[in-house]
Amino acid sequence: MKELLKLKKYIGRHKWKMMAGLLSLIAVDVFQLFIPQVLKLTIDALAGGAATSGLILTYGWWIIIIALGMGVGRFFWRFFIIGSARRIERELRQEFFSHLAFLDFPFFDEHKTGDLMAHATNDINAVRMALGFGLVILTDIIVLGVAALYFMFQISPRLSFYALIPLPFLSLVVAFFGQMIRKRFEHVQASFSELTERVRENISGIRVVKFFVQEEPEKQRFQESSRDYYAKNMKLVKIWGAFFPVIMFIASLSQGITFLAGGKMVIFGSVSLGEFVAFSAYLGILIWPMIAIGQAINVFQRGAASQGRLNRIFATKPEIVNRPGCQRLERIQGRLVFENVTFFHNGKSLPALKEISLKIEPQQLIGITGAIGSGKSTVVNLLLRLYQYQSGKIILDGRDISDYSIESLRAQAAFVPQDSFLFSDTVRENISFGRPELKNTAEIEKAARIAAVHEEILSFPRGYETVVGERGVTLSGGQKQRVALARALLMDRPILILDDALSAVDADTERKILTHLSSEFSKRMAIVISHRIFAIQDADLIIVLEQGQIAEQGKHQALLDMKGRYYEMFKLQQLERELATK
C-alpha cells in the first residue's frame, strides 16, 4: 500500500473537502447506529405491555428523522469524497500527461503507445476508486465495526463472544486473498496495455492492413490478445469470486451462532426480546464491515498496483535537462561546430554517429546525404538536444549547446521530418500550429505558396478550412509533407531543417519547391537532409555520411571530382532519372 502514499500531495490540496465528506459519512454511520436502539425500545415496550399509540408514534418519528439525516449526510459525503476523488483523478491525469510531454525521445522509443494509454485510463481510474470508494469502505469498517461491537458488548458480552468466534478466520482469509488479488490485477493491467496497443496499431495502420489483405491474420492476432486479457481476468475473477463467498460464509456463521445462543438467552430471560433484536441488528450492521474488508482489500490492492505502475513512469526522469545557470538563447547568428561527436542509442554497442567533426558558418545551406541508417537524422536530433550524445561537443555561436536552455534552443529551429504528422484539424490550424495566435491569412497563404501547396488547398472542398482527418489521412503523402513544410516556414526561425521532407513528392515538384525556398535559405542556416543528390547539389557544404561517420564533405563539384561515394550516388541517380524520362 506504500505506493498510495505518493498521493498525499493531491489529498493535501483537497483535505478540507475530504474532511467534510468524512464528517458527513461518520454522521450517516452514527444515525444508522441509532436505529437498533429505537427498535429495542419499541419491542421492549410492546413486549412489556407499556406501549401506547403516542409512544409508538414518537418512535416512528425518530426513525423518520434518522432516515432524513442519513439521506442528507449521504448526499454530502458523496459530493465531497467522490467529488474530491474525481478532482484528484483529473489532477493526476494532467500531471501524468505533463510528465510524458517532458520525457525524452528514448523513453518513447522503448514504451508502446497502448501501454501509456492504459496508464492514463485504467490505472488512474483504479487509483480514483481507491481514493473515493476505498476511503468510504475503510471509514465504514472503522466506525460501524467499532461502534457495532461496542453496542453488542453493552447488550451481552457473552453473546458477543459467541458471535465473534469466526472473526479470526476472517483475518486469515483477507491476508491470503489480498496479495493474490494484487498480483493478478497487475497481470490484467499489463494485458490490457497489450490489447490497447494492438487496437491502436491496427486502427492507425488500417490502410496497410487492407492493402496487404491482412484482415484475417490481424483478427487472429487481436483474438490472441483478447483471449490473453480474458484469461488473466478470469484468473482474477476466480480469486475474487471465491473471496466473497468465504467472507459471507464466515458472516453467516456469526449469525447462526447468534440465533442459537441468543435464542436460548431470550428463553431463559438473561436477554430481553428487544435486546436480542437490537443485537441482531447490530450484528447485521457488523456484517457489512466484515464483507467490506474484502472489498477494501480489493480496491486498495488494485489502486496500489495501478499507482505502482504510474509511479514507475513518474520515477523516469528525462536524461536531457537544463543545466544550472543555463542561459536563454535569443535569435542566433548560426555559427555551428561539431567536435568529435559520438552517439550511441540505448542498448546499442555500435555508435549511430562516430567522431563527427564539421563547421557551419552563418546563413550557409548544408546538405546531408548518405545511405539509410547512416546517421543523417541523428545529426539534427543531437543539434536540437532530442538525444544526448556521449562524447564530443556541439558549439553554437561560441557556446556549448547545453549552456542554453532546451526550450530556447529548440525555439531557434523549424523542423520538417520525413514522416510529417498532421492533427485532425483544418489545414489552416495545422499550418499555424506553431503560431496559434496568428490570424493573418496572407502570411499563412504565403507559406503555403512557397511550399507549393496553396493551389491544391484552394481545390479542397472548404479550402483552408478543410479538416484533414486523423494524421492527415485525407491528404496524399506529398500534400502532407508540403503542409508540414508551410507550418515550418511560418515559424520564421533562424534554423530551417528539412529531413527528407520532400521524399513523397516527385522530382519536378521538389525542384520547384527548392527554387521557391532559395530566398528562405539565404536568410538563415538551412540543413537539408536528402537521399536525392540534385536536392542538395547547390548547398554551400555537402556532407556524405556512411555508417555513422563522415565519408566525404565539400561542395558538389569538388565531391564529384573525388569520384568517391558521392560520385557513385550521383551517377546512379542520374541514370535513374534518364531512364524515367524515356
GUSE-988399 format. One record per residue (C-alpha): residue in one letter; chain; y, x, z. Coordinates in steps of 0.2 Angstrom, whole numbers. Each point is the difference from the previous one (the first is absolute). Example, Ala and Ser with C-alpha at 12.3 -4.5 7.8 and 13.67 -1.06 7.14 Angstrom:
   code   unit      yy      xx      zz
      A      A     -22      62      39
      S      A      17       6      -3
END
This chain:
   code   unit      yy      xx      zz
      M      A       0       0       0
      K      A      11      15       1
      E      A       5      -2     -18
      L      A      10     -16       5
      L      A      11      10      11
      K      A       8       6     -15
      L      A       8     -17      -1
      K      A      10       1      16
      K      A      16       4     -10
      Y      A      -1     -16      -9
      I      A      -5     -10      15
      G      A      15       8       9
      R      A      12      -8     -13
      H      A      -6     -17       4
      K      A      -5       1      18
      W      A      12     -13       6
      K      A      -7     -13     -12
      M      A     -18       5       4
      M      A       4      -1      18
      A      A       7     -18      -2
      G      A     -15      -4     -10
      L      A     -11       7      14
      L      A       9     -10      13
      S      A      -2     -16     -10
      L      A     -19       4      -2
      I      A      -2       3      18
      A      A       9     -17       4
      V      A     -12      -9     -12
      D      A     -15       8       9
      V      A       7      -5      17
      F      A       3     -18      -5
      Q      A     -18       0      -6
      L      A      -6       6      17
      F      A       9     -15       8
      I      A     -11     -13      -9
      P      A     -16       3      10
      Q      A      10      -2      16
      V      A       6     -17      -6
      L      A     -17      -5      -5
      K      A      -7       6      18
      L      A      13     -11       9
      T      A      -3     -15     -11
      I      A     -19       1       1
      D      A       0       3      19
      A      A      12     -15       2
      L      A     -11     -11     -10
      A      A     -16       6       8
      G      A       8      -2      18
      G      A       7     -17      -4
      A      A      18       6       3
      A      A       5      -3     -18
      T      A      14     -12      -4
      S      A       8      -5     -17
      G      A      16       9       5
      L      A      -9      16       4
      I      A     -11      -1     -16
      L      A      16      -3     -10
      T      A       8      15       9
      Y      A     -14      11      -4
      G      A       0      -6     -18
      W      A      19       4      -2
      W      A      -4      18       7
      I      A     -13       2     -14
      I      A      13      -6     -13
      I      A      14      12       7
      I      A     -13      15       0
      A      A      -5      -4     -18
      L      A      19      -1      -5
      G      A       3      17       8
      M      A     -15       7      -8
      G      A       6      -6     -17
      V      A      17       7       2
      G      A      -6      17       7
      R      A     -13       1     -15
      F      A      14      -2     -12
      F      A      10      14       7
      W      A     -14      12       3
      R      A      -5      -2     -18
      F      A      18       2      -6
      F      A       3      16      10
      I      A     -17       9       0
      I      A      -6      -5     -18
      G      A      18       1      -7
      S      A       2      18       8
      A      A     -17       5      -7
      R      A       6      -6     -17
      R      A      16      10       1
      I      A     -10      16       6
      E      A     -12      -3     -15
      R      A      16       0     -11
      E      A       7      16       8
      L      A     -17       9      -1
      R      A      -2      -4     -18
      Q      A      18       5      -4
      E      A      -3      17       9
      F      A     -17       2      -9
      F      A       8      -2     -17
      S      A      15      11       5
      H      A     -12      13       5
      L      A     -10      -1     -16
      A      A      16       2     -10
      F      A       4      17       8
      L      A     -17       7      -1
      D      A      -4      14     -13
      F      A      -8      -2     -17
      P      A     -16       9       7
      F      A      -3     -14      12
      F      A       0     -13     -14
      D      A     -11      12     -10
      E      A     -13      -2      13
      H      A       2     -18       6
      K      A      -5     -15     -11
      T      A      13     -14      -2
      G      A     -13     -13       5
      D      A      -3       9      17
      L      A      19       0       3
      M      A       2     -18      -4
      A      A     -14      -4      12
      H      A       9       9      14
      A      A      16     -10      -4
      T      A      -9     -17       0
      N      A     -16      -1      10
      D      A       3      14      12
      I      A      17      -6       5
      N      A      -6     -18       1
      A      A     -13       6      13
      V      A      13       9      10
      R      A      11     -16       0
      M      A     -15     -10       7
      A      A      -3      12      14
      L      A      18      -1       5
      G      A       2     -19      -1
      F      A     -17      -9       2
      G      A      -7      15      10
      L      A      14       0      12
      V      A      -2     -19       3
      I      A     -19       2       3
      L      A       3      15      12
      T      A      13     -10      10
      D      A     -12     -15       1
      I      A     -14      11       6
      I      A      11       7      14
      V      A       9     -15       6
      L      A     -12     -14      -3
      G      A     -15      11       5
      V      A       8       6      16
      A      A       7     -16       5
      A      A     -15     -10      -4
      L      A     -11      12      11
      Y      A      13      -2      14
      F      A      -1     -19       0
      M      A     -19       0      -1
      F      A      -2      11      15
      Q      A      13     -11       9
      I      A     -12     -15      -3
      S      A     -16       9       4
      P      A      -4      19       1
      R      A     -18      -3       0
      L      A       0     -11     -16
      S      A      12      13      -8
      F      A     -13      14       4
      Y      A     -14     -10      -8
      A      A      11      -4     -16
      L      A       5      18      -2
      I      A     -17       7       0
      P      A      -1       2     -19
      L      A      17       8      -2
      P      A      -6      19       2
      F      A     -11      -3     -15
      L      A      16      -5      -9
      S      A       8      17       2
      L      A     -16       8      -7
      V      A       0     -11     -15
      V      A      19       4      -3
      A      A      -3      18       1
      F      A     -15       0     -11
      F      A       8     -11     -14
      G      A      18       7       0
      Q      A      -3      17      -7
      M      A     -12      -7     -13
      I      A      13     -12      -6
      R      A      13      13      -2
      K      A     -11      12     -10
      R      A      -6     -14     -11
      F      A      18      -6      -3
      E      A       6      17      -5
      H      A     -14       0     -13
      V      A       6     -17      -6
      Q      A      17       6      -2
      A      A      -5      15     -10
      S      A     -10     -11     -11
      F      A      14     -12      -3
      S      A      11      15      -5
      E      A     -13       5     -13
      L      A      -1     -18      -6
      T      A      19      -2      -1
      E      A       1      17     -10
      R      A     -14      -7     -12
      V      A      10     -16      -4
      R      A      17      10      -2
      E      A      -7      12     -11
      N      A      -8     -13     -12
      I      A      15     -11       0
      S      A      11      15      -4
      G      A     -12       6     -14
      I      A      -6     -17      -6
      R      A       5       5     -18
      V      A     -10      15       0
      V      A     -15     -10       7
      K      A       2     -13     -14
      F      A       2      13     -14
      F      A     -16       9       5
      V      A      -9     -16       4
      Q      A      -4       5      17
      E      A       2     -17       9
      E      A     -18      -2       5
      P      A      -2      18       7
      E      A      17      -2       9
      K      A      -7     -17       7
      Q      A     -15       9       6
      R      A      10      14       8
      F      A      11     -14       9
      Q      A     -16      -9       5
      E      A      -7      16       8
      S      A      17       2      10
      S      A       0     -18       5
      R      A     -18       1       5
      D      A       4      15      11
      Y      A      15      -9       8
      Y      A     -11     -15       3
      A      A     -14      10       7
      K      A      11       9      12
      N      A       8     -16       5
      M      A     -17      -8       3
      K      A      -4      15      12
      L      A      16      -4       9
      V      A      -4     -19       1
      K      A     -17       3       6
      I      A       7       9      15
      W      A      14     -12       2
      G      A     -12     -15      -2
      A      A     -11       7      14
      F      A      15       4      11
      F      A       6     -18       3
      P      A     -17      -8       3
      V      A      -4      13      13
      I      A      16      -3       9
      M      A      -2     -19      -1
      F      A     -17       2       7
      I      A       6       9      15
      A      A      14     -13       2
      S      A     -13     -14      -1
      L      A     -10       9      13
      S      A      15      -1      12
      Q      A       2     -18      -3
      G      A     -19      -4       2
      I      A       0      10      17
      T      A      16     -10       5
      F      A      -8     -17      -3
      L      A     -16       5       9
      A      A       8       8      15
      G      A      16     -11       1
      G      A     -10     -16      -2
      K      A     -10       4      15
      M      A      16       4      10
      V      A       8     -17      -5
      I      A     -16      -9       6
      F      A       0       9      17
      G      A      18      -2       2
      S      A       6      18       1
      V      A      11      -3     -16
      S      A       9     -16      -4
      L      A      -3      -9     -17
      G      A      19       4      -4
      E      A      -3      18       4
      F      A     -15       1     -10
      V      A       9      -7     -15
      A      A      15      11       2
      F      A     -12      15       2
      S      A      -9      -5     -16
      A      A      17      -1      -9
      Y      A       5      17       6
      L      A     -16       7      -6
      G      A       3      -8     -17
      I      A      17       8       0
      L      A      -9      17       5
      I      A     -12      -2     -14
      W      A      15       2     -13
      P      A       5      17       7
      M      A     -19       5       0
      I      A      -1      -4     -18
      A      A      17       7      -4
      I      A      -6      17       6
      G      A     -10       0     -15
      Q      A      14      -5     -11
      A      A      12      12       8
      I      A     -12      14      -3
      N      A      -2      -5     -18
      V      A      18      -2      -4
      F      A       5      16       9
      Q      A     -14      10      -7
      R      A       5      -6     -17
      G      A      18       4       3
      A      A      -4      17       7
      A      A     -10       4     -15
      S      A      13      -5     -12
      Q      A      14       8      10
      G      A     -11      16       0
      R      A       0      -1     -19
      L      A      18      -2      -1
      N      A       3      14      13
      R      A      -9      12     -12
      I      A      12      -4     -13
      F      A      15       1      11
      A      A      -6      17       7
      T      A       1       7     -18
      K      A      16       9      -2
      P      A       8       5     -16
      E      A      -3      19      -4
      I      A      17       0      -9
      V      A      14      -3      12
      N      A      18       5       2
      R      A       3      17       9
      P      A      11       0      15
      G      A      18       3      -6
      C      A      -4      -3     -18
      Q      A      16      -4     -10
      R      A       4     -15     -11
      L      A       0       5     -18
      E      A      15      -6     -10
      R      A       0       0     -19
      I      A      -8      16      -6
      Q      A       5      13     -13
      G      A     -19       2      -5
      R      A      -4      18       2
      L      A     -19       0       4
      V      A     -12      14       4
      F      A     -19       0       3
      E      A      -6      16       9
      N      A     -18       3       0
      V      A      -4     -18       4
      T      A     -18      -4       4
      F      A      -7     -18       4
      F      A     -17      -7       5
      H      A      -5     -18       0
      N      A      -8      -6      16
      G      A     -18       6       1
      K      A       1      10     -16
      S      A      -5      18      -1
      L      A       8       4     -16
      P      A      19      -1      -1
      A      A       9     -13     -11
      L      A      14      12      -2
      K      A      -1      19       2
      E      A      14      12       2
      I      A      13     -10     -10
      S      A      16      10      -3
      L      A      14      -6     -11
      K      A      19      -2      -1
      I      A      10     -15      -6
      E      A      18       0      -3
      P      A      12     -15       2
      Q      A       0     -13     -14
      Q      A     -15       8      -8
      L      A     -14     -10      -9
      I      A     -17       6       6
      G      A     -16      -5      -9
      I      A     -17       1       8
      T      A     -16      -1      -9
      G      A     -18       4       2
      A      A     -17      -7       0
      I      A      -5     -15      11
      G      A      -2       6      18
      S      A      10      16      -3
      G      A      13      -5      14
      K      A      14      -7     -10
      S      A       4     -15      11
      T      A      -3      10      16
      V      A      15      11      -4
      V      A      12     -14       1
      N      A      -9      -8      15
      L      A       3      16      10
      L      A      18       0      -6
      L      A       2     -17       8
      R      A     -10       4      15
      L      A     -13     -13      -3
      Y      A     -13      13       4
      Q      A       2      16      11
      Y      A      -4      16      -8
      Q      A      -9      13      10
      S      A       9      16      -5
      G      A      15       6      -9
      K      A      18      -7      -1
      I      A       9     -13     -10
      I      A      19       3       0
      L      A      13     -12      -6
      D      A      18       5      -1
      G      A      -4      15      11
      R      A      -9      -8      14
      D      A     -18      -4       3
      I      A      -4     -18      -4
      S      A      -6      -3      18
      D      A      17       4       7
      Y      A       6     -17      -8
      S      A      -5     -17       7
      I      A     -14      -8     -10
      E      A      10     -16      -4
      S      A      15      10      -7
      L      A     -11      11     -10
      R      A     -10     -14      -9
      A      A      17      -9      -2
      Q      A       5      14     -12
      A      A     -14      -4     -13
      A      A      -5     -15     -11
      F      A     -18       1      -3
      V      A     -10      -9     -14
      P      A     -19       2       2
      Q      A     -13      -2     -14
      D      A      -7     -15       9
      S      A      16     -11       1
      F      A      -1     -13      14
      L      A      10     -16      -2
      F      A       2     -14      13
      S      A      -4     -18      -4
      D      A      18      -4      -2
      T      A      13      -1     -15
      V      A       4      14     -12
      R      A      17       1       7
      E      A      -6       2      18
      N      A     -12      13      -5
      I      A      13      10      -9
      S      A      12      -1      15
      F      A     -13       3      13
      G      A       8      16       6
      R      A      17      -8       0
      P      A      -2     -18       6
      E      A      18      -2       3
      L      A       4       3     -19
      K      A       6     -16      -8
      N      A       7       8     -16
      T      A     -10      -6     -14
      A      A       8      12     -12
      E      A      -7      15      10
      I      A     -17      -7       0
      E      A       0      -3     -18
      K      A       7      17      -4
      A      A     -15       8       9
      A      A     -12     -12      -9
      R      A       8       6     -17
      I      A      -2      18       4
      A      A     -18      -4       4
      A      A      -2      -9     -16
      V      A      -6     -16       8
      H      A      16     -11      -1
      E      A      -4      -9     -16
      E      A     -18      -4       5
      I      A       6      -7      17
      L      A      12     -11     -10
      S      A     -15      -7      -9
      F      A      -8      -5      16
      P      A       0     -19       4
      R      A      14       2      13
      G      A       6      17      -4
      Y      A       4      11      15
      E      A      -5     -15      11
      T      A     -18       0      -6
      V      A     -12       3      14
      V      A     -12      14      -5
      G      A     -15      -6      11
      E      A     -10      11      12
      R      A       2      18      -3
      G      A       9      -5     -17
      V      A     -16      -7      -7
      T      A      10     -10     -13
      L      A       7      16      -8
      S      A      -9      13     -11
      G      A      -3      17       7
      G      A      15       7     -10
      Q      A      12     -14       6
      K      A      -5       3      18
      Q      A       4      19      -2
      R      A      17      -3      -8
      V      A       5     -13      13
      A      A      -5      13      13
      L      A      10      13      -9
      A      A      16     -12      -1
      R      A      -2      -2      19
      A      A       0      19       2
      L      A      15       2     -11
      L      A      10     -13       9
      M      A      -1      10      16
      D      A      10      14      -8
      R      A      -7      14      11
      P      A       3      18      -3
      I      A     -19       3      -3
      L      A      -9     -10     -13
      I      A     -19       2       0
      L      A     -11      -7     -14
      D      A     -19       2       4
      D      A      -8      -5     -16
      A      A      11     -15       1
      L      A      -1      -4     -19
      S      A     -19       3      -2
      A      A      -2     -18      -5
      V      A      12      -1     -14
      D      A      -2       6     -17
      A      A       6      17      -6
      D      A      15      -7     -10
      T      A       6     -11      15
      E      A      -2      15      11
      R      A      11      10     -11
      K      A      13     -13      -1
      I      A       1      -2      19
      L      A       1      19       2
      T      A      14       0     -12
      H      A       9     -13      10
      L      A      -4      10      16
      S      A       8      16      -7
      S      A      17      -5       7
      E      A      -8      -4      17
      F      A      -9      16       0
      S      A      16      10      -2
      K      A       8      -8      16
      R      A     -14       5      12
      M      A     -16      11       3
      A      A     -14      -9     -10
      I      A     -18       3       2
      V      A     -11      -7     -14
      I      A     -19       1       3
      S      A      -9      -4     -16
      H      A     -16       5      -9
      R      A       9      -3     -17
      I      A       8      16      -5
      F      A      14      -8     -11
      A      A       6     -10      15
      I      A       5      17       9
      Q      A       3      12     -14
      D      A      19      -1       2
      A      A      -1       4      18
      D      A      10      15       7
      L      A     -16       6       9
      I      A     -18      -5      -4
      I      A     -14       3      13
      V      A     -18       0      -5
      L      A     -12      -3      15
      E      A     -18       4      -1
      Q      A     -12      -2      15
      G      A      15      -1      12
      Q      A       8      16      -6
      I      A      14       3     -12
      A      A      -8       7     -16
      E      A      16       1     -10
      Q      A      18      -4       1
      G      A      15       2     -11
      K      A       9     -10     -14
      H      A     -10      -9     -14
      Q      A       2      14     -14
      A      A      -4      14      12
      L      A     -16      -9       6
      L      A      -5      -3     -18
      D      A       2      19      -3
      M      A     -11       4      14
      K      A     -14      -9      -9
      G      A      -8      -4      16
      R      A      -5     -17       9
      Y      A      16      -9      -5
      Y      A      -2       6     -18
      E      A     -17      -7       0
      M      A       5     -17       7
      F      A      15      -1     -12
      K      A     -11       3     -16
      L      A     -13     -12       6
      Q      A      13     -14       3
      Q      A       8       4     -16
      L      A     -16      -2     -10
      E      A      -3     -17      10
      R      A      17      -7      -6
      E      A      -3       6     -18
      L      A     -17      -9       0
      A      A       8     -16       8
      T      A      13      -1     -14
      K      A     -13       1     -14
END
